[in-house]
Amino acid sequence: MADDWPGVVAAGNGWRVIVARDAARYRLQQRGSGKDKRWGPVYGPSAPSKWGAAFGASFSGLSEAVECLPLDPQDAVCALAAAQGVVVPEAQRVTEWLEPYYSGVLASDANMRAVRDRTGTRYAIQWISPGDHEAGKPVRWITQAAAAAWPEVVDLMARKTFAPGDAVQDHDEIRVRLSALFDGLPEFAADGPWPVVKVLSAAPCRQKR
């Protein structure tokens, strides 16, 4: 496979990880030796979670790189597309980020959570009903506010949760709590370290932010 394959998501000395053409899986490749310098498959476990144990001794940096990949290869594809100026349709982006185990969740506070979209260019605050949250139901989340920069998201959300006549102190507390969802993150989502995000899955999270 060519050096300029656009689906490369991680690379090291003599190895690289790409997204397959169907955007459904990652593939590990190594540089050919001798006259053949083309990239070819590395045969062994197909699951990226097993690559570190199987090939980590041979490919320096592979174990760390695998931990930084989104669980869903389509997340990596969207991030690559956004970086290359390709617009991912809004309908597809919104449909996916409502899922309970969406990989772009950045922080949670009770029945609210902060997310970035699949292209890594927009933030949002999402909500589920207190009853569903307390019951631990895997329901789809509802986007309450979204924008390119998190201060705008906080402002939009604060307007929804603050009624005229409420104490100013209460309004300030709301903004502080909402802002805390984005602690340590850049103001604009497009400046974030995507696709390296805290991954949520049905199993315990396997990486740290």
trRosetta pair geometry for C-beta under 8 A, 3 or more apart (Angstrom, degrees):
i j d omega theta_ij theta_ji phi_ij phi_ji
1 5 5.3 14 156 -57 112 141
1 18 7.5 -75 117 -13 160 168
1 29 6.6 -69 41 -130 126 161
1 38 6.5 127 32 178 35 96
1 39 4.4 -49 57 71 87 107
1 40 7.5 157 8 -77 84 36
2 5 5.3 143 71 -48 78 79
2 38 7.6 -40 -81 -137 34 92
2 39 7.6 -45 47 23 12 110
3 39 7.4 139 -83 -23 50 115
5 8 5.9 107 87 -40 92 93
5 18 6.0 -14 120 -123 136 141
5 39 7.4 -83 -2 46 136 148
6 80 6.9 127 155 164 88 131
6 84 7.1 18 -162 -74 123 159
7 18 4.7 75 105 -170 98 92
7 19 4.1 -115 -175 51 116 85
7 20 7.6 -154 141 -5 158 8
7 21 7.8 -137 -21 -82 161 45
7 77 7.2 -17 -128 -105 98 82
7 80 6.8 95 -121 131 50 176
8 11 5.8 10 177 -50 122 116
8 16 5.4 -37 -140 178 109 130
8 17 7.3 111 -157 76 61 49
8 18 5.3 -45 -94 -98 52 83
9 17 5.5 -56 65 99 89 97
9 18 6.7 138 9 -122 83 28
9 19 6.0 76 -26 -34 122 93
9 26 7.2 -81 45 -123 135 110
9 69 6.3 79 130 -116 134 105
9 76 4.8 -8 -111 -172 144 136
9 80 7.1 -91 -89 -60 86 123
9 195 7.4 -30 -155 40 116 131
10 16 6.7 166 93 -158 55 59
10 17 4.2 20 54 38 98 113
10 62 7.9 113 130 -130 129 57
10 65 3.9 123 -173 -179 144 127
10 66 7.5 -145 62 -64 169 45
10 68 7.3 131 -91 72 131 108
10 69 6.7 -82 -25 -69 132 107
11 15 7.0 176 -152 98 54 54
11 16 4.0 -9 -108 -109 86 93
11 17 7.3 -141 -67 22 51 65
12 15 5.1 5 57 59 95 92
12 16 7.2 -177 23 -77 58 53
12 59 5.9 116 73 178 138 90
12 60 5.9 -168 172 79 139 68
12 61 4.3 166 -107 67 137 122
12 62 6.2 -101 9 -62 149 71
12 65 6.9 -129 -42 -29 113 147
13 59 7.7 178 66 -151 72 64
13 60 6.0 17 36 50 113 108
13 61 7.6 105 11 23 84 122
14 30 5.8 14 154 -157 84 85
14 31 4.7 -103 -145 27 63 111
14 59 7.0 -134 83 -117 93 84
15 28 6.8 -12 -169 -172 109 91
15 29 6.9 155 -156 86 60 50
15 30 5.1 -28 -100 -102 74 73
15 31 7.4 -105 -63 -7 35 81
15 42 7.3 13 -131 -49 107 142
15 55 7.7 138 -121 151 157 133
15 59 4.2 7 -4 -136 158 129
15 62 6.1 -21 101 -81 151 115
16 28 7.8 162 87 -153 39 51
16 29 5.4 -16 63 64 83 98
16 30 8.0 163 21 -88 66 31
16 39 6.7 -41 43 -133 119 139
17 26 5.5 -1 -177 -175 106 117
17 27 7.2 158 -156 77 59 40
17 28 5.7 -28 -102 -99 75 63
17 29 7.6 165 -93 20 26 77
17 48 7.4 55 -139 -118 137 118
17 62 7.9 127 -45 -141 112 86
17 65 6.5 171 3 133 134 127
17 66 7.3 148 -73 -87 158 72
17 69 7.0 -83 124 -78 154 142
18 26 7.1 150 78 -157 37 66
18 27 5.4 -22 63 61 87 91
18 29 6.2 19 2 -1 112 122
19 23 5.8 20 161 -118 119 58
19 25 7.8 148 -155 85 58 35
19 26 6.2 -49 -99 -103 53 61
19 27 7.8 120 -137 16 8 83
19 73 4.9 143 -132 -175 103 114
19 76 5.6 -179 -68 95 131 121
19 77 5.5 -173 149 -71 169 91
19 80 7.6 -143 14 3 139 149
20 23 6.9 -137 76 -47 70 20
20 24 6.4 -43 67 49 120 68
20 25 4.9 23 7 65 131 81
20 26 7.2 -158 -17 -107 86 11
20 27 5.4 92 -68 -20 90 116
20 73 7.4 15 28 164 81 165
22 25 7.3 30 70 18 101 84
23 73 5.7 -178 -179 114 57 109
23 74 5.3 70 157 -93 112 73
23 77 4.8 -3 -135 -53 118 158
24 73 6.3 98 162 53 7 132
24 74 7.8 13 -92 -50 42 92
25 46 7.3 -21 -172 171 137 105
25 73 6.0 -139 -75 -21 4 153
26 48 5.1 31 64 -62 137 125
26 69 6.6 16 -75 176 154 158
26 73 5.6 -173 -51 -94 75 118
26 76 7.9 56 -85 31 103 158
27 41 6.6 -65 179 -119 115 90
28 41 7.4 80 82 -159 62 61
28 42 4.4 -49 110 43 104 122
28 44 8.0 -29 63 53 136 104
28 48 7.7 145 -49 -106 106 75
28 51 5.8 153 -63 -124 149 136
28 55 7.0 151 167 32 158 166
28 62 7.7 43 -133 -148 125 128
29 39 4.4 41 156 174 136 108
29 40 6.2 154 -154 76 91 22
29 41 6.0 -60 -106 -99 72 33
29 42 6.3 -172 -112 -15 17 89
30 39 7.1 160 78 -150 22 70
30 40 6.4 -31 62 65 71 75
30 41 8.0 15 20 127 79 15
30 42 5.1 88 -17 -72 106 101
30 59 7.5 -120 -98 -87 105 122
31 37 6.3 -14 -174 -165 98 66
31 39 6.1 -44 -97 -97 50 67
32 36 3.9 -66 140 116 146 90
32 37 5.5 -157 65 -118 95 12
32 38 5.2 30 2 54 133 58
32 39 7.1 -135 -17 -82 86 17
32 40 5.6 74 -68 -4 94 115
33 36 7.2 28 65 66 37 82
42 55 6.5 31 163 -97 147 153
44 50 7.9 -148 137 116 102 111
44 51 7.8 114 96 -112 123 66
44 54 5.0 151 158 164 143 146
44 55 6.8 159 58 -49 160 108
45 50 3.8 -68 131 97 163 133
45 51 6.6 -144 77 -70 111 56
45 54 5.3 -176 14 -29 114 157
47 50 4.8 73 77 8 96 106
47 51 7.7 -146 100 -29 53 79
48 51 5.3 -33 -154 -2 47 121
48 66 4.9 178 170 -149 101 110
48 69 6.3 -63 160 63 162 145
49 52 7.8 -45 179 13 35 101
49 66 7.2 161 -94 158 32 128
49 206 7.3 -58 -120 -171 112 169
50 53 5.9 -58 -165 44 59 107
50 54 5.6 45 144 -15 85 118
51 54 5.8 -69 -138 48 31 104
51 55 5.3 -33 -175 35 74 111
51 56 7.3 114 131 -51 64 77
51 62 6.0 -108 136 154 112 120
51 63 7.5 -170 102 -92 82 55
51 66 5.4 169 62 -80 119 151
52 55 7.4 -74 -115 57 11 69
52 56 4.4 33 -171 -60 57 123
52 62 6.4 -180 -101 109 60 91
52 63 3.4 77 -131 -114 109 89
52 66 5.7 -129 -50 42 98 143
52 67 7.9 36 -62 -41 140 92
53 56 6.5 10 -70 3 13 117
55 58 5.2 -66 -166 49 69 107
55 59 5.0 17 147 15 103 114
55 62 5.8 -40 103 95 102 164
56 59 6.7 -76 -123 59 23 77
56 62 5.6 -145 -106 69 58 106
56 63 4.3 27 -115 -48 122 112
59 62 4.0 54 104 -32 113 132
61 64 5.6 -60 -160 45 57 110
61 65 5.8 58 146 -27 82 108
62 65 5.6 -60 -146 37 31 112
62 66 6.3 33 159 -24 68 104
63 66 6.1 -55 -152 30 28 110
63 67 6.9 27 152 -18 60 105
64 67 5.9 -57 -157 32 34 112
64 68 6.9 24 151 -14 65 109
65 68 5.9 -67 -158 37 35 108
65 69 7.1 44 149 -37 67 99
66 69 5.8 -45 -157 10 40 116
67 206 6.9 -132 -136 129 82 94
67 207 4.8 144 177 -104 88 112
68 195 7.8 118 151 93 80 76
68 196 4.5 -28 -163 -111 101 100
68 207 6.9 145 -85 -148 39 152
69 76 6.4 -17 -157 -70 87 134
69 195 7.1 28 -145 103 44 119
70 73 7.3 161 83 -86 97 21
70 75 3.6 -78 120 77 168 135
70 76 5.4 -165 35 -45 110 82
70 79 7.9 151 -12 -9 135 132
70 103 4.7 100 -157 136 101 152
70 104 7.8 -10 -121 -64 128 72
70 195 4.9 -72 -27 165 110 123
70 197 6.8 23 -90 42 93 101
70 199 6.3 160 -137 -100 53 113
71 75 7.8 58 53 17 53 135
71 103 5.3 -167 34 -95 92 133
71 199 5.3 122 -22 -165 102 133
71 201 5.6 110 -58 -79 170 122
72 75 4.7 93 80 -11 94 102
72 76 7.9 -173 101 -1 58 80
72 103 5.4 -158 17 -7 103 140
73 76 5.4 -51 -160 35 51 113
73 77 6.3 54 144 -23 74 102
74 77 5.2 -48 -146 35 41 117
74 78 6.3 44 154 -21 68 100
74 96 7.6 -130 109 -128 132 158
74 118 7.0 -27 129 -158 88 137
75 78 5.9 -53 -150 34 31 109
75 79 6.5 30 152 -18 63 106
75 103 5.3 -74 -58 71 160 132
75 104 6.7 180 -135 -53 126 98
75 118 5.5 -123 -123 -143 63 87
75 195 5.6 127 132 -146 99 130
76 79 5.7 -55 -150 37 33 112
76 80 6.3 33 153 -18 66 106
76 195 5.1 -110 -101 16 64 170
77 80 5.7 -56 -149 37 31 110
77 81 6.2 32 153 -21 65 106
78 81 5.5 -52 -145 35 32 113
78 82 6.3 32 156 -20 65 104
78 88 5.1 9 -138 -69 97 158
78 93 7.3 128 -147 -103 143 91
78 117 7.9 -109 149 135 142 80
78 118 3.7 21 94 141 169 100
78 119 4.9 -102 161 -78 99 54
78 120 7.5 145 116 -6 94 82
79 82 5.9 -52 -148 35 30 110
79 83 6.5 30 153 -19 63 107
79 118 7.3 -112 -46 162 69 59
79 119 6.5 148 -92 -155 41 34
79 120 4.9 52 -117 -10 89 128
79 194 5.1 -150 -124 135 128 108
79 195 4.2 -131 -16 -57 165 103
80 83 5.7 -57 -150 36 32 112
80 84 6.3 16 156 -8 66 112
81 84 5.9 -69 -149 46 29 102
81 86 3.8 -78 -172 73 89 117
81 87 7.8 -105 146 14 111 7
81 88 5.8 101 96 -58 140 97
81 119 6.7 -78 79 -118 95 94
82 85 7.8 60 -176 -61 30 15
82 86 6.9 -87 -67 62 28 69
82 87 8.0 62 -105 -105 66 35
82 88 6.8 -47 -63 -8 89 108
82 119 3.6 121 -66 -170 135 96
82 120 5.8 -174 67 49 155 89
82 121 5.4 -159 -158 -33 141 117
82 190 7.8 -140 155 -122 126 89
88 92 6.1 -103 166 77 94 119
88 93 5.3 107 113 -62 113 109
88 118 6.3 -92 111 85 167 110
88 119 5.0 -167 21 -64 125 114
89 92 4.7 82 73 9 96 104
89 93 6.8 -171 93 -9 48 89
90 93 5.6 -62 -146 39 33 112
90 94 5.9 24 162 -15 71 110
91 94 6.2 -59 -143 39 24 104
91 95 6.2 28 159 -23 62 110
92 95 6.0 -56 -146 33 27 112
92 96 6.6 17 162 -13 62 110
92 118 7.8 -66 123 40 91 147
93 96 6.4 -69 -157 37 25 103
93 97 6.5 7 161 -11 64 114
93 117 5.0 26 -180 -173 117 122
93 118 5.3 -143 -130 29 80 105
93 119 6.5 -35 -113 -10 131 99
93 122 7.9 77 156 42 141 129
94 97 6.2 -64 -141 38 30 102
94 98 6.8 34 162 -28 63 106
94 117 7.8 -34 -74 -126 51 117
94 143 6.9 -80 -147 -8 98 150
95 98 6.6 -68 -168 22 26 111
96 99 6.2 -35 -173 -5 47 114
96 102 6.6 121 148 -119 72 108
96 118 5.8 31 81 -49 138 132
97 102 5.2 81 -145 -148 46 155
97 104 6.1 -43 -122 56 100 126
97 115 5.5 141 -173 137 115 149
97 117 5.6 -74 -57 -121 151 65
97 118 6.6 -138 -59 -34 101 85
97 124 7.0 97 136 43 143 141
97 126 7.8 -163 138 -58 96 144
97 141 8.0 -66 133 64 67 116
97 143 7.4 54 100 -71 112 120
98 102 7.2 126 53 -50 15 137
98 126 7.3 174 -118 -137 62 144
98 140 4.4 29 146 -171 107 101
98 141 5.1 -155 -154 56 63 72
98 142 7.3 36 -135 -82 109 29
98 143 6.9 -87 -88 -31 93 93
99 102 4.5 132 65 -58 86 86
99 140 6.5 -40 -98 -116 33 80
99 141 7.8 -22 54 14 14 92
100 138 4.2 -143 39 -163 170 76
100 139 6.4 104 -70 57 118 27
100 140 6.8 -100 -43 -89 77 36
100 141 7.0 135 -91 -30 53 91
101 138 7.4 -10 -31 -149 93 115
101 200 5.4 -148 -155 117 62 94
101 201 5.6 59 -172 -132 122 32
101 202 5.8 -38 -98 -51 154 67
102 105 5.8 115 84 -38 88 91
102 115 6.4 11 106 -131 136 138
102 141 7.8 -81 6 20 130 126
102 200 6.9 33 71 61 45 115
103 197 6.6 115 147 81 81 120
103 199 5.0 -15 -147 -132 93 78
103 200 6.4 -167 -112 42 41 68
103 201 7.6 17 -93 -66 86 78
104 115 5.0 76 110 -169 95 91
104 116 4.8 -115 -180 63 117 70
104 117 6.7 84 129 -135 168 6
104 118 6.5 -128 -37 -81 145 49
104 120 8.0 -149 -128 -83 127 65
104 194 8.0 9 -124 -122 103 120
104 197 5.7 13 -127 118 53 168
105 108 6.7 8 175 -54 123 97
105 113 5.5 -32 -145 171 106 132
105 114 7.4 110 -163 79 60 50
105 115 5.3 -45 -101 -98 49 87
105 197 7.8 135 57 152 40 121
105 198 6.7 -70 89 87 74 98
105 200 4.9 10 39 -5 129 134
106 113 7.8 141 48 172 64 83
106 114 4.6 -53 63 100 108 98
106 115 6.1 169 2 -106 89 27
106 116 6.1 76 -45 -17 120 90
106 123 7.9 -35 9 -134 149 96
106 181 7.1 91 92 163 105 81
106 182 7.2 31 118 -108 142 58
106 185 6.4 15 -173 -72 145 146
106 197 6.7 -77 -90 -157 73 109
106 198 6.5 115 -130 34 37 111
106 209 7.8 91 -149 -105 65 168
107 113 6.8 179 93 -153 45 66
107 114 4.8 19 50 38 87 110
107 180 7.7 -137 139 127 153 68
107 181 4.6 178 82 -158 123 63
107 182 7.2 -144 25 -65 135 31
107 183 7.3 85 -71 33 162 86
108 112 7.0 157 -158 90 58 51
108 113 4.4 -23 -104 -102 77 92
108 114 7.7 -144 -72 19 38 68
108 181 7.8 50 -84 -128 10 98
109 112 5.0 -11 66 66 87 100
109 113 7.4 169 22 -84 60 44
109 177 6.6 157 162 175 163 95
109 180 7.0 87 -70 88 142 110
109 181 6.0 -97 -9 -82 119 97
110 130 7.7 -15 162 -116 113 83
110 133 6.5 62 166 155 68 157
111 127 6.1 51 132 -158 91 70
111 128 5.2 -118 -167 64 99 72
111 129 6.9 -76 -167 109 150 14
111 130 5.3 -116 -26 -92 155 52
111 132 7.6 103 -132 70 121 84
111 133 3.8 -111 -94 -44 99 156
112 125 6.1 -7 -171 -175 108 99
112 126 7.0 152 -156 80 57 46
112 127 5.5 -19 -102 -97 72 75
112 178 7.9 -74 147 -111 157 73
112 181 7.0 -83 124 -85 111 142
113 125 7.4 162 82 -154 37 56
113 126 5.3 -18 62 60 86 95
113 141 6.7 -68 44 -128 117 156
113 181 7.4 150 -166 -147 29 126
114 123 6.6 -15 -171 -169 97 103
114 124 7.3 160 -154 83 53 45
114 125 5.8 -30 -98 -99 67 68
114 126 7.9 165 -93 17 19 78
114 150 7.5 21 -152 -129 131 119
114 153 7.9 102 -131 123 98 149
114 181 3.8 140 -34 156 128 116
114 182 5.8 -166 -154 -67 164 73
115 123 7.2 151 83 -158 46 54
115 124 5.2 -16 61 61 91 93
115 125 8.0 159 19 -94 75 22
115 126 6.1 21 1 -5 119 120
116 120 5.7 30 148 -123 129 50
116 122 6.8 144 -160 80 63 46
116 123 5.7 -39 -100 -98 68 59
116 124 7.7 150 -103 17 23 77
116 189 5.1 155 -135 -148 108 120
116 192 6.3 -90 -104 39 162 167
116 194 6.5 -129 111 -78 150 133
116 197 6.8 -142 40 -103 120 145
117 120 7.1 -122 74 -37 66 19
117 121 6.6 -40 59 51 112 65
117 122 4.4 27 2 59 123 98
117 123 7.9 -120 -12 -69 80 16
117 124 7.0 74 -55 -8 86 115
117 146 7.7 59 -50 -155 116 127
117 189 7.4 60 25 157 82 158
119 122 7.3 52 61 10 101 88
120 189 6.1 -173 169 153 50 96
120 190 6.7 102 125 -112 81 44
120 192 5.8 -136 -169 65 101 113
120 194 3.4 -152 -115 60 137 162
120 195 6.7 -113 -61 -82 132 62
121 148 6.5 -34 160 -127 76 86
121 189 5.4 111 -180 95 16 112
121 190 4.7 27 -124 -78 72 90
122 146 5.6 33 165 178 120 103
122 147 6.7 -174 -151 106 87 14
122 148 5.8 -62 -105 -93 67 48
122 189 5.4 -117 -24 41 4 159
123 146 6.8 -178 92 -146 47 62
123 147 6.4 -16 59 66 86 62
123 148 7.4 70 15 171 83 12
123 149 7.1 -23 22 146 122 10
123 150 4.7 -16 73 -84 171 76
123 153 5.0 -94 102 -31 110 153
123 182 7.0 16 -153 -101 151 125
123 185 7.9 117 -100 131 133 146
123 189 4.8 -174 -41 -64 80 119
124 143 5.1 -38 -178 -140 139 105
124 144 7.7 137 178 48 89 60
124 145 6.5 170 -150 90 66 49
124 146 3.8 -18 -97 -97 99 90
124 147 7.9 134 -86 14 59 50
124 153 6.3 -161 -118 -132 27 133
125 143 7.7 114 77 -155 43 60
125 144 5.3 -45 95 59 90 106
125 145 5.1 17 41 52 100 94
125 146 7.9 -154 23 -70 57 55
125 153 5.6 140 -14 164 98 112
125 154 7.6 100 -37 -86 138 47
125 157 4.8 3 56 -78 150 146
125 178 6.7 -27 -99 -151 155 102
125 181 6.7 91 -108 87 101 165
126 141 3.9 50 158 152 133 128
126 142 6.2 151 -161 72 82 37
126 143 5.2 -46 -99 -94 87 50
126 144 6.4 158 -116 3 29 85
127 141 6.7 131 55 -168 25 88
127 142 5.3 -38 66 66 78 93
127 144 5.1 51 -3 -38 116 125
128 132 4.8 -90 155 81 115 126
128 133 5.4 140 87 -57 107 91
128 139 5.8 132 -142 79 132 113
128 141 5.4 -83 -54 -114 96 67
128 142 6.7 135 -87 10 51 87
129 132 4.7 89 61 8 89 101
129 133 6.9 -157 92 -7 45 87
130 133 5.6 -59 -146 39 33 112
130 134 6.1 29 159 -18 69 108
131 134 6.0 -56 -144 37 27 107
131 135 6.2 16 159 -10 63 112
132 135 5.9 -64 -145 44 29 105
132 137 4.5 -80 -158 50 82 119
132 139 4.9 -45 -169 19 143 139
133 136 7.6 30 176 -71 31 35
133 137 8.0 -69 -57 36 19 81
143 146 5.7 -3 180 -40 126 116
144 156 7.7 160 129 120 79 102
144 157 5.6 72 114 -112 120 92
144 160 6.2 -131 179 50 114 167
145 153 4.9 137 119 -157 110 68
145 154 7.9 173 102 -46 150 12
145 156 3.6 153 -139 98 130 120
145 157 4.3 -118 10 -57 144 81
145 160 7.1 -151 -50 -5 114 132
146 153 6.4 5 -120 -109 20 104
146 156 8.0 -60 23 73 29 157
147 150 7.6 164 74 -88 99 19
147 152 3.8 -91 110 97 165 121
147 153 4.9 -154 32 -60 101 75
147 156 6.7 150 -26 -8 124 138
148 152 7.2 36 50 42 63 140
148 188 5.8 -5 148 -143 90 89
148 189 6.1 -126 -167 25 51 100
148 190 6.8 -9 -166 -14 100 105
149 152 4.9 85 73 7 89 106
149 153 7.3 -158 99 -8 47 87
149 187 5.2 -1 -150 156 103 83
149 188 5.0 -43 -94 -92 83 64
149 189 7.3 -143 -88 -10 32 76
150 153 5.1 -51 -147 34 46 116
150 154 6.2 49 154 -21 73 99
150 179 7.8 108 139 -132 114 62
150 181 8.0 -161 -161 88 126 92
150 182 4.2 107 -179 -115 160 165
150 185 6.5 91 -28 94 153 121
150 187 6.3 -130 33 -154 90 45
150 189 7.4 117 -45 -56 84 82
151 154 5.6 -51 -148 36 34 113
151 155 6.3 36 152 -21 65 105
151 179 7.9 18 -105 -111 64 99
151 187 6.5 -12 -9 -150 104 97
152 155 5.5 -52 -147 36 33 113
152 156 6.4 34 154 -19 65 105
153 156 5.9 -56 -149 37 30 110
153 157 6.2 24 155 -14 65 110
153 178 8.0 -159 115 165 84 116
153 182 7.9 124 66 -51 126 140
154 157 5.9 -61 -145 41 28 108
154 158 6.0 32 156 -25 66 109
154 175 6.1 78 165 -147 117 76
154 178 4.5 139 -135 120 90 122
154 179 5.4 28 -115 -75 153 71
154 182 7.4 -98 -53 9 116 132
155 158 5.8 -52 -142 33 28 113
155 159 6.7 32 156 -23 60 102
156 159 6.0 -55 -158 28 30 112
156 160 7.1 26 148 -16 61 105
157 160 5.7 -57 -158 33 39 112
157 161 6.4 14 154 -4 71 112
157 178 5.4 166 89 -136 131 145
158 161 6.0 -70 -144 47 33 97
158 162 5.5 10 165 -6 72 122
158 171 7.0 77 -177 -166 112 83
158 174 5.4 127 -130 118 88 117
158 175 5.2 11 -99 -82 141 81
158 178 6.1 -124 -64 15 89 158
159 162 6.3 -64 -125 46 23 98
161 174 5.5 -180 100 -155 125 140
162 166 5.8 -124 -160 45 76 143
162 170 7.6 153 -122 111 94 95
162 171 4.8 58 -129 -115 138 95
162 174 5.9 -162 -65 49 104 163
163 166 5.4 105 64 -29 71 111
166 170 5.1 -94 161 74 111 131
166 171 6.0 127 99 -52 115 92
167 170 4.4 94 67 1 91 103
167 171 7.2 -157 97 -6 51 82
168 171 5.5 -55 -155 35 38 113
168 172 6.4 39 150 -20 69 103
169 172 5.7 -53 -151 35 34 112
169 173 6.4 35 151 -21 65 105
170 173 5.6 -53 -149 34 33 113
170 174 6.6 40 150 -24 64 101
171 174 5.6 -49 -154 29 34 115
171 175 6.7 31 151 -15 64 103
172 175 5.8 -55 -152 36 34 109
172 176 6.4 36 151 -21 67 105
173 176 5.6 -51 -146 35 34 113
173 177 6.3 32 156 -18 65 106
174 177 5.9 -59 -151 37 28 108
174 178 6.3 23 155 -14 65 109
175 178 5.8 -56 -143 41 31 108
175 179 6.0 33 157 -22 66 109
176 179 5.8 -55 -144 37 27 111
176 180 6.5 37 153 -31 61 103
177 180 5.7 -47 -154 20 31 117
177 181 7.9 43 147 -27 55 91
178 181 6.0 -41 -173 9 43 114
179 182 6.2 -71 -168 43 48 98
179 183 7.5 82 137 -61 71 73
180 183 5.5 -4 -158 -36 51 112
182 185 4.7 -90 -172 47 77 121
185 192 6.4 -11 -160 -105 93 108
186 189 7.5 157 79 -92 97 18
186 191 3.9 -108 131 92 159 113
186 192 5.5 -153 33 -74 112 62
187 191 7.2 33 53 40 65 136
188 191 4.7 83 74 1 92 105
188 192 7.9 -136 104 -26 56 79
189 192 5.5 -30 -167 -9 49 121
189 194 7.9 27 171 -22 82 134
192 197 7.9 30 152 -83 130 99
193 196 4.8 -40 130 59 102 110
193 197 7.9 162 86 -67 81 62
194 197 6.1 7 -113 -44 76 106
196 209 7.8 135 143 -126 85 74
197 209 6.8 -8 -167 -100 39 114
198 205 6.6 -7 -180 -155 86 143
198 207 6.9 -162 -132 91 48 90
198 208 7.3 -11 -112 -159 90 27
198 209 4.1 -56 -61 -42 98 119
199 205 6.0 150 80 -145 69 88
199 206 6.7 -23 73 46 123 80
199 207 5.5 62 22 38 107 111
200 205 6.2 -43 -103 -89 48 102
201 204 7.9 2 66 70 94 17
201 205 6.9 141 24 -96 84 51
201 206 7.5 4 22 -3 131 98
203 206 7.4 28 103 -43 110 101
205 208 7.8 103 127 -77 118 50
